[in-house]
Amino acid sequence: MIRLLTPLFAASVLVASIIPGQAAEKLVVSTWGGSFRDLIDEAIASKFKAETGAEVEYITGGTIDRLNKAKLAKDAPESDVTFTTAHVGWLYVNDGLFETLDLAKIPNAKNLVEQAKVSPAHLGTWGYVYTIGYRADLAPKGMTFGSWADLWDPKLKNSLAAPDFDPSHIIAVSALLAGGDPATWEKGQAKLEALKPNFRAFYTNDANSQQLIATGETPVQVVLTMNAYYMKGQDVPITVVIPKEGGVLGIDTVAINKGSKKAELAYKFINIALDPEVQAKIAELKKGSPTVTNAKVDPEIAKLPGVFTTAEQWKTQAINIDPKLRAEKTALWRKWFAENIMAR
């Protein structure tokens, strides 16, 4: 039987045909650009979109630039979720920019390694180390690096590079070699000053690090493992070693911005970030260490120096600078390093 449409029903059909379907919810994520943004999109956001139907939009920028923007937008945050380093995350926490997390809403957090439980407001999503990377074809013949102390070998004069944006790695190492620790970093000042003849350059970012070692200008570097493995994939013959003292641990973290109106979606996003399959994907794509103990990592990736897949490796193969202390000392360390080591 053909039924006649009432005027009201007909109007609703007409409106439905004009107005597109309800827009999907959107989660805004603050992160670094480039390969790290792509990593998050491929490993985490793809699963998040599939499970929630929500879209992910990115705000990208440098670590400190994004912190400063977050401070300015404190009462109306631009993003719902923020990725940042463990120690800079403490600067967000100290400024009241992150929500205290309800771990009951992040069931995958129960499998986190202890080092990834950075604060009540930010959790580790992957780990890495800054360690020694070198060109065996360009370094002094027979040179090996079983200890950080080998960087002080006079044969390495004018051949070493380290990051200028974060000297905490070499400051911590110098302190340890001088019988101190990061909290008593002053003990390593003279040791670090003795390394000055071996420095040739201080790189400003990953791309600059890649250029310096690919051209051979600095055949030895204090290098980020994830960047080193990217270079190996680009046929740069770099060898990565973990000295007997361990690599200097770094952890990238995730948090929910205080004031976000999408907190429930944000919790789902973080839980997915800690899903063991997602964590294994991160290791595959970027050679980062999973921060959960139940991720099944490809054995070929798991055997790479600086990729930790067990709680024991996290404990014994890494120099862990307390992220809260690191946050407190970062500005002082950068100032001292620039004035006393980088200045010629």
C-alpha positions, 0 to 999 in steps of 0.5 A: 500500500502506498502511504502519503507523506505528511507535511511534517514527515516530508519536511524531515526527509528533505532536511535529512537529504540536505544535511550531511550525517552527524560529524564524527567526534574529534580528538586533538593531539599535540605532538612532534611533527614529522616521523613521530606524528606519523608514528602516532597516526599509524600505530595508535590513531588508526586503531583508535579511529577504527574502534571509536569512529572518532577523528584525530587532528594534530597540533605539531611543534617542538617540545618547548614551543608546545609547552609555552603555547599550552601555558598561554592557552591554560584556560582553553587548551588547544588539544585534548592529549599531549605527547612530550618527554618524561621530564618536560611532562613534569613542567606541564604537571608543575604548571597544572596543565595535565589532568590526574589520570584515573588508571581504572579507565586505562586497563592496559596501564596495569602492564606498564614497566615501573619506569613508565609510571612517570607521574600521576598525570603522564605515562610512558608510551615508548622508551629509547636511549641516548648512547654511542653510535659510530662509523666503524669505517671512519673511527680510529682503527680498532676503536671500540666503545665498551664504556662511556669513558672511551669517548675521552680517548685522545684519538677521538679529537675533533670527531664527536657530536652531541645534542645542543638542545639537551645536554643532560645525557653527557652531563649525567654520564660525566657525573657517573664517571666522576663518582657522582650522579645526576643529582650531584652533577657538579662532580662531573664538570671537570670531567666534561670540560676535559672532553671539549677537545673531542667535540667537533659539533653540536647537533640541533635536531635529528636531521642535523644528527643524520647529516653529520654522521652520514657525511662523516663530519662527526664519525662518533655521536651521542645518538638517539637509538631511534634515529640511529636505526632510521639512519641504518635503514637509509644505508648509513653504516652506523654501529650502535653500542650500549656501554657497560654503564648503560644508555641514558634512558628517555621516555616519551609520554602521553597525558590528558590536558586539563580542561579537555572536553573530550576526556573520555575519548582521551582515556580510550586513546591512551588505553589504545596507546598501551595496547600490547599489539600497538606497542609491538607496532611502535617497536616495529616502526620506530625501534622504540622500547615497549613500555608494557611487559606483554608486548610481543616484539619481533625477535630481530627488533628485540635484539637491537641494542637499546630496545628493551623488552623485559623489566630486567633490561629496563633496570640494568641497561639504562641510566635513568635520570629521575624525570622530575630532577631532570625537569628542575635542572634542564634550564641550568644544565643547558646554560652551563653546557652552552657557556662551558662546553659549547663556547670555544 
